């Protein structure tokens, strides 16, 4: 028996945060700081409660909803609509987005307390929540694209929130431009599906999937569906920061910390993963596209992890960890384990938001110093931040029983079971990535919370050096636990980071939770079937996990980090000298930024200048527009010479004209005599 979901209830979910954003944005001065945070938090709270109710209806009563809410316009057979599709995948995403957003909203009260743009910030994060909800709830590609672009726009506003900071403006422009590259691919993919499938609606397009799979791309022998799916995935590469379109994400740390948690944990960067899972009926029919997805994901998972090892900014370590984890999700999509990818998306959302907000709490305690080399021993000053960050780190590295373990190990197993050509490289990448993740996560953890204190008697940025004396002023900077509005969200995020994997792995991976949301062709891609055969319950999986290779690699990573940074700090220093060329490559992020700026951007500028000067100024303006004007002017100049204004001239022209006409009329009679005359 399928229960019904109310359309009005579903409409309220995205509209409540939108209303909060409008009030805080346009009437922020009127309602004041307190009014702004109350109205936006209330909007997101309503959205979360309704999302939780929706999830309950979907999971327990089997409720479904797929209908048009508003018809925007009709072009022949093509309908452009706003509509909602609610199934297991959507309901789970709605809950994750609204819960993390609610935690971020509450946390922001403490974090942005002294900022001048307080109301503006609340307006933006509420608008971001609205955009993301429109994206995940859509039942058609037009609305998906609207949400896709809207989150891109709001992330641009948030990354450059401190718009007087040059680095923030550079970072938001970079994010915007890199996402344009991805979005160009995305809209081409949508365009191909609409052109050959004839509909923007998911269900109608999926119904024609078999037909589309038999078509070829015009003018080539490529499978049309492979081209369309790769184009769609290029959009996901931009949004979900996959190599080589990953370059914007580490720089986006220029925005305030709460948005790092919002953009990089639960929402914007997971839009690409969600979209590929939603489009699973199409991706399943193209091994080429799946292989491409898997290889790109494995490169990102491993090589972005390496970059996390050498970062000293606390937020950048977490950012590179996000890149690496998104790579894991992408690899799972390539192995056709869509439910595993989405499961990791959900577990990761909680512990990554926790790690970002924990980093923000440390930054508050350190008076906005973000360098982990200036920290150490914070455990006794910030106990709640310490314990929640530890739980988040344990979840991230895949400690058995923690939520990250269930999703990460399932990804590794799924890749192992995949038969695609890229699966062996992907398996190596995700296995090696386990050690790397554990190493950089606990490098940060040990440097921040354990070991020697590096902050006493040090003036913090923006403070004068005259504090740097031995008259006890150092203790004025002693870190302290953050206020309750900051640590309560940490505790609330730590709970699901520990338990959610254990509680939900059975229904989400091996139950019916995603049964009509995600399509897998088990004959072609048997990975999920093999996983199901080996699964004997969450507790048994955790016990077995204690003897598995990933567990030992993660333990090795933690132990190595402990030895390197707690026991013998001379080792990493020596290694850095020995491996100097490698360190230079890592410090320059594989020279991707240099390549983008000096080769791609320069080439684009040269092409642009060529088209402007040669095409626009030379051909269009010079030849076509000004050339035609000059031609008309030349003809007019000749005609003007004929128009003299003298009477005798006009008389002569008239006589010559009459003679010409007469000759023309009488020519048939004159011609024979003329010919005989010439012949004679």
N, C-alpha and C positions, 0 to 999 in steps of 0.2 A: 504494500500500500504506500503510494508516494504522496507525502504531505505537500501542501502548497505553501509557497513563500509569498508574503504580501509585497506588491510592487512599491507601495508607499514606504514601507519599512526599508526596502533596499535603496530607494531614492534618498532616504534620510542619511544613509551611511556616508556617501561622499559629500552631500550638501551641508551636513553639520560642520565639518572642518572648513568648508568654503565660507560659510556664514561667519565663523570665527575669524577667518583670515580677512574678510571684508571689514568687519568691525574694527579689528586691531590695526588694519592697514589705513583705512580712510578716516576712522574716528579715534585713532590712538591718542591724540592730544586731548580729546574730550573725555574719553573714559579713563585716561591715565594709565600708569604702569600696571597697577593692580587690576584694573578693569580689563586690560589687554590680556594678561595671562589667565584671568578667570574665564573669559569668554572663549579663548582658544582651547584651553584645557577642557572646558565643558564640552565643546564641539567634538574634540577627539575622544573624550570619554564616552559620549553618546555613540559615536561611531564604533568604538571598541565593544561596548555592551551589545549593540545590535549585531555586530560581527560575530560575537560569541554565541548569541542566540541563533544566528544563521548557521554557524558551524554545528551547533547542537542539533538543529533540525535536519541538516544534511547528513550528519553522522549517525544519528539515532533513528530519525523517522524516515530517512531516505528521501528527503525533500529535494526537489530540483526546480530550477527556474531558467527559462530561456525565452525571452520575448523582447519585442521592441518597446521602448518607453516613449520615444519621440521620433517621428519621421521628419528628417530635415529637408531632403529634396529627392526627387526621382528623375533620373535621366534615362529615358527608355526603360530597358529592363533592369538598370542598375539603381538599387535603392541605397541612399545614404541616411543612416539612422543612428540614434543613440539607443543602445540596448544592453541588457545585462544577461550574462550567462553564469548561473550559480551552480557549481558542482563541488566535489571534494577539493579540487585544486584551488578554485577561487576562494572557497570559504576559509581554507587554511591560510592562504596569502592575505586575505582581509584581516584575519586575527593577528598574524605576525606584524603586518604593517601598522595596524592601529595600536597594538600593545607596545611595540618598540617606540612608536611615535609618542604615545602617552608618557612613557618613561622619560623620553628626551624632553618633552614639554615641561614636566615637573622639575627635572634636573636643571633646565635652563634658568629657572627662577633664581637658583643659587649661583649658577656659573656666569650669567650675564648681568648680575645684580648692578654692577657699576657702569654698565655700557650705555652710551647715549642712544644707541639705536634699539633699545629694548623692545618697544612696541613693533618696530619694523621687523625685528627678528622673529617675534612670535607670529606675525602675519605671514612671513615667508614659510616658516616650518609648517604652519597650518595649511597653507596653499599647496605645499609639497605633498602633504598627506592626501589632500583632495585629488591631486594629479595622479598619484600612485594608485589610489582606489579606482579612479576612472579607467586606468590602464588594466588592472587585474580583473575588474568586473565586466569588461567589454565582451560583447558577443560578436563583434565584427571588426574588420581590420582598420576601418576609418577611425573608430573610437580608440582602438589600440594605438594608432599613430598619433592621435590627439594627446593621449596620456603620455606617450613616449616623448613627444616634443615638449609637453608641459613640464615634465620632471627635468628635462634638459635645461629648460629656461630657468626654472626655479633654482636648480643647482648652480647655474651661472650666477644668479643673484646672491646665493648664499656663500659660494666660494669667494666671491669678491665683496663680501659683506663689509669688510673694513676697506672701503674704496679709496681711502687716502694712502693706503699702503701699496707701494709700487708692485711688490711681489704678489700681492693678492689679485691685482688687476691682470697681471701677466698670467697667473694661474687660471683665473676664470675664463680668460680669452682662449687659453690653450685647451681647456676642457671643452669649451664651446666649439672650437674649430675641429678638434679631433672627433667629437661626436657628430659634427656635420658630415665628416667622411663616412663614418659608419651609417648614418641616417640616409645618405645617398644610396648606399647598397640596399638598405632596408626598404626604401620606397620603390626601388627598382624591382625588388622581390615581390612586394605587394602588387605593383603594376602588372608584372607577368602573370600572377595568379588571377588578377581581375580580368586581364585581357583574354586569357585562355579559359578561365573558369566561369567568367561572366557574373561573379557575385563577390560582394565584400563580406558576406556573412560566413562565419566559421563553418557552421553545420552544412551549408550548401556547397562550400568549397571542398570540405572533407568528403562529401558524398561523391564528388567528381574526381577524387584522388586517383582512382585506378585509370580513369580516362586520361588524366593529365600525365600519368606515368608513362603512357604509350606515345606521347607527343615528343617531337624534337624541337630544339631551339631553332628558329628560322635561319636558314643559310648555313647551318652546321649539322654535324651528326651528334651533337650533345643532347643528352636527355633534358627536356625542358624543366622537369621537376628538380633535377640536380642543380641546374643554374638558379632556379627560383629559391631553393632552400639555402644554397651558398650565399646568395644575395641577402636573404633574411638573416642568416647567421653573421654576415658582415655588420649588420645593424647591431646584433648582440655583442660583437667584438668591441664596438665602440662603447655601448652602454655598460657592458659587463667587463670592460677593461681587459680584453684578451690581447696577447701579443699579435701584431705590433701596435695595436691601438690602445695600449695600456698606459701610454706615457702621461696622460692627464691626471691619473688617480693619485700618485704620490704628491704631486704639486697641489692637489686640492686640499691638502692639510692646512693651507693658508687661511681657510675659513675657521670660524670658532669651533671648538671641540664638539659641542652637541650635534652640529651638522655632520661632522665626520662619522659620528655614530649613526645618524639617520641615513645619510647617503650610502655609506660603505658597509653597513651591517645588514639592514633588513630591506632596504627599499631600492633606490635607483640602480645600484650595480647588480641587483638580482633580477631586474626586469628582463634582461636578455635570456637568463636561465629559464625564467617563467615562460617567456615567449616560445622558446624552442620546445619546452615540454607541452605547451598548449598546441603547438603545430606538429606534435608527434605523428599524427596520421599521415602527414606529408613526408617528414624526415624518414619515417620507417621505410618508405618506398625508394630511397636513394642511398645506397651504400657509399657512393662517392661523397655525398654531403656528410654522412655520419663519420666517415674516415677523416675528412677535413676537420670536422668539429673535434674529433678525438686528438688529432695531432696538435692542433692549435692549443687545446686545453692542456695537454701534457707539457708542451714547451713553457706555457705560462706557469703551471704548477711548480715546475722544478726551478726554472731560471729566475723567476721573481722571488722565490724563497732564498736563493743565494744572495740577492741584494739586501734582504732583511738582516743578514748577518753583520753587515758593516755599517748599518745606520746608527747614529747616536741621538737622533731626535726621537723622543718616546712615541710621538704620533706616527712618524714615518715607519718605524718598525711594525706597528700594528697595520699600517696601510699596505706594506709589502706582504704582510701575512694575509690580508684580505685578497690581494691579487692572486696569491698562491692558492688559497682556498677556492676562489672562483674558478681557477684552473681545474681543481679537483671536480667541481660540479660539472664543468664543461666536458671533462673526460667521461664522466658518468653518462652524460647526454649522448656522447659519441658511441658508447657501448650499448645504447638503447635502454639503459637503466634509468629511464626518466624519473620514475618514482623515487629512486635513490638520490638522484641529483636534487630533486625538490625537497626530499627529506633532509639532506645536508644543508640545503638553503635555509630550512626552518631552524635546525639546531644551531647552525652557524650564526643566524640572525641574533639569537639570544646571547651566546658567549662573546660574539664580536662586539655587539653593542655594549656589553658589560666591560670588555677590555678597553674600548674607546672611552667610555664614561669613567672607568677607573683611571685611565691615563689623564683625563681631564681633572679628576679629583687630585691626582698627584701634582698636576700643573698648578692648581689653586694653592695647594699646600706649599709648593716651591716658589710661590709668588711669580708665576708665569715664566719660570726657567724650564725649558723643555729638554735640556741636554742630560742624558742619563749618566754621563760621567761626573756631573755635579751633584749626584744624589747618593744613595747608599744608606742603609740602616733605617729606612723610613718605617719599617715594620712597627717599631714601638711608638712612633708618633701618630701613625695613621692605621690603627688596627683593623677597622672595617674595610677600608680601601685595600689593605694588604690581603685580608682573607678572601675577599670577593675577587680580587685580581688573580690570586692563586687558583681559585676554583675555575675562573675563566681560562687561565693558561692550561690547567689540567684537561679541561674540556677540549681546548684547541688542539692539543697534541694527541688526543685520542686515548686517554686513560680509560681502561675498562670500567664499565658502569656509568661513566659520564656520557652526556648526550653526544659529544663529538665522536666518541668511539664507535657508536652504532652506525652513524652515517658514513664515517671515513673508512671503516673496515669494510662496509658493504660496497663502497666505491671500488676499493682495491680488489675485492673478490669479483665484482662484476667485470672489471677490466681483464682480470685473469681468465674469466670465462668467455670473453669476446673472441670472435674468429676473424675480425677485420684485420687487414694488413698492418695497420698502425698500432695494433693492440700490444705488441711486444715492447715497442719503445714506450708506449703509454704506461705499461705495467712497471717498467724500470723507473720512469719518471715519478710515478705516485709512491713507489716504495722508497726511493732515495729521498723524496720530498718529506717523508715521515721523520727521518733523522734531522734534516735541515730545519723543519718546523720546530721540533723539540729543542734544537740547539739555539735558534735565535729567540724563541719565546722565553726560555729560561735564562739566556744571557741577559735579556732585559729585566726579567723578574729578579735575578740575583743582584744585578747592578743597582736596581732601584730600592729593593726592600732589605737587602742583606749587606754584609760587609762593612767596610769603613764608611763613616759619614764624611761626605765631601762638601758640606754646605756651611759649616760653622765659620763665622768670621768672614764670610764672603758677601760682598754687597750684591744684591740681586739687580738684574737689568733695570735701568731707570733710577737706581738709587746712587747716592754720591759715595765716592771712595772714602770720605772721612769717617764713614761707619766702620771701615776696615781696620779697626785697631783692637787692642786687647782690653778694652774697658767694659767688656761684657755686652757690647752692642751686638755681637754675633748672635746672642740668644734672642734678640728682637726678631730674628729671621727664622727661628725654630719652626719647622713645619708642624701643622696641627691637623687634626681630623676635620674634614669638610663638614659644613652644616647639614642638618637632617634632609633638606630638600635635595641634597646631592647624594647622600649615602643611602637613603631609602630606595631610590630607583636601582642602585647597585645591588642591594639585597634582593629586590623583587626580580631582577634579571638573573641573579645567581641561582635562584631556585630552579627555573626551567633549564638553565645551563647544565645543571646536575641531573635532573630527573626526566626531562621531556623525551629523550631518546629511548630510555627504558620503557616508558609508558606507551609510546606511540609506534614503535617499530613494527609490531605485529599488524595492526590495521593498515598502516600506511604502505608497507612494502609487500606484505603477504596476505592482506585482507582485501576487502572490497572498497576501501576508502576512495581510491582513484579509478575504480573500474571503468566508469564511462567518461573519465576526463583524460586518461592517458591510454594511447593505443600502442601495443607492442606486438609485432609479428614474431611469435615465438619460434616458428619454423626457421625463419631467416636469422634471427638474433636470439639465441637461447640463453643468454646470460641470466635473465631473471628467473628462468625455470631452474637453472642449476643452483642459484642462490636459495630458492625456496626449498629444494631438496636437502640442503645442508643446514637449514635453520630449524632449531629445536627449542625456540623460546629465548627471550632476552637474557635471562639469568645464565642459561647454558652458553650463550654466545659470549658473555663476559668472562665466564670461566675458561672457555676455550681460548679467548683473547689473550689470557695471561701466558699462553705458551706459543703465541703466534709470532711470526717475524716482525710485523709492524710494532708490536709491543716492545720487543727487544731493541729495535732500532730507536724507538722513542726514548726508552730508558737510557740507551747509549748517548743519545743527544743531550739529555738532561745531565747525565754524569759528566760528559765532556764539557758542557757549559760550566758546571760547578768547579771542575778542576781548573779550567782556563781562567775563570774570573774570580773564584774565591780562594783557591789553594795556591795556584802559581800564575799570577797575572803576567809574568814575564813570557809565558809561552805564546799567547796571541801576538804580543809585541814582536817577538822573534820571528814568528811565522809571517807576520805582515812584511817584515824586511826581506825574508827569504823569497816570499811569493809576491814581491813588489809589482811585477807586470800584471799579475792577476788582480791584485788590489786596485790598480789603476783602472783596469777594465770595469771592475765592479763599481768603483767610485764614480765613473763616468756613465753608469747605467748602460753598459754595452754600447756606448756612444750613440744610442738611439736618438737622444735630443740633438746631438751634433748633426747626425744624418738628416733628421727632419728639418733643422734650421738651415743648414748649409747646402744640402743637396735638394731635398724635396721642395722646401719653401722657396729657395732661390730659383729652382727650375720653374715653379709656379709663377713667381714674380716675372721671370724672363718671358714666359709664354704670355702672361698678362700684358706686359709692356709691349711685346711684339704684336699682339692682337689689338692693343689700344692704338699704337702708333701706325702699324702697318694696315690693320684691318679697319679700325674705327676712323682714325684721322686720315689715313692714306686712301683706302678704298671707298669707304662709305661716304665720309665727309668730302674727301678730295675729288674722287672720280664721279660718284653717283650724284651726290647732292650739289656740290659746287660745280662739278663738271657739266651737269645738265643745265644749271643756271648760266654757265659761261656759253654753252652752245646756243641757248635761247638768245642770250645777249648778242652773240656774233651774228645770228640770223637777223635780229632786229636792227643791228648796225648796217647790214647790207640793204635791208628794206628802207631804212631811213635815208640812205643815199638816193634812192629812187624818188622818194617823196620830197621834191625840191621846193614846190610852191610856185614855180613859174608857169604861166599860161601856155607859152609856146612849147614847153616841154611836155605838158599834158596833151596838147594837140598832136604833137609828133607821135607820142605813145599811142593815142587813139587811132591815128591813121595807120601806124604800123600794125596795131591790133586788128583793125578791119581788114587790112591786106592779108594778114596771117590767116584770119578766119576764112576769107574768100578762097585763098590758096588751098586750105584744108578741105573746103566744101567741093571745089572744082577739081581736086587732085585726080579722081578717077578718070576724068575726061582728058586731063593734061598729060597723065602718065605715059600713054602710048606714044604721043608726039615727042615727049621728053626722051623716051628710050631710043626712038628711031633717030633722033637728033644726035644722041651720044654715040649710037651705033654707026651713024653716017659719018 
